[in-house]
Amino acid sequence: MTPLELAARSLCNNEGHDPDRVGLSNNGDHYWTTYVGKARAVLEALREPSEAMLEAVYREMRFDDGTALKAWQRMIDAALEEG
């Protein structure tokens, strides 16, 4: 299961819907698929880590040359492409 699907399923479930429900109102697809756009928006928003997130990596990993930022962004980009 991709991060995009996991996020969409979580949003769907959070609003009280069964992610695995299939119905005519969503063209015969699982209900979670109607949340993919919202999940994509969340992942895109998370593409920029907070200063606290970067500082935590810098403290633990001992590098601050932008590597953490690049790695984070590449992982988010890959999650968006994978979906």
N, C-alpha and C positions, 0 to 999 in steps of 0.2 A: 504494500500500500504506500503510495507516495505521500510526502508531507502535505501537498495540496489537497489530496483526498482526505487525509486525517483531519486537516483544518476544517474542510467543508463538512465532514461528518460531525465534528465537534460543535460547530456553529448550529447545525441542524438539530442536534440533540439538545443543545443549550436552549433552543427555542421550543423544546417540548415535542419535537417530531421524531418519529422513528426513521433514522437515516436509510434503512433498508426497505422502507415501504415503496412499493411500485404502484403507480396509478396513472389514469388518463390525464389528470391535471398537469402532470409533468412529462407528457409524451411517452409514457411507458417506462421511463427511466427511474432509477432509484431516487428517492426524495433528496438525498444529500447532493445530487448533481445540481440542484437549483441554488446551492450555496457556493458553488465554485467561484463565481465572480466576487463574492464577499471575501472568501478565503484568499483569493489572489490579491485583493486589495490589502488585506492584513499582511501577507508576506511581503508585498511591495513596500509597505510602510515600515516593516522591520528590517529592510535592506540596510538602513543606516543604524548601526549600533549606538547606544548611548555612551557617553563618556565613562560612566561607571562600568559598563561592560568591557570597554577597551582597557580601562585601568586594571580591572581584575585580571585580564589576560596578560598585561604587561608585567604585573606583580608576579604572577605564577610562572610565566613562560620566559621571562627575562629578555623580551625583545620589544622594541617600540619603533620600528622602522616602517610601520604601515602594513606589515605582514598580516597582523590580526585583522585589520580592516579589510584587506584584499581577500583573505580567506573567507571571512564572514560573508562578504558580498558575493563571492563566487558560489558559496553554498546556497544562498538565497536564490541567486540566478538559476542555479541548477534545479532547485526545487520548483521554480516557476516554469522552467522549460520541460521538466519531467511530467508536469501535470497536463 
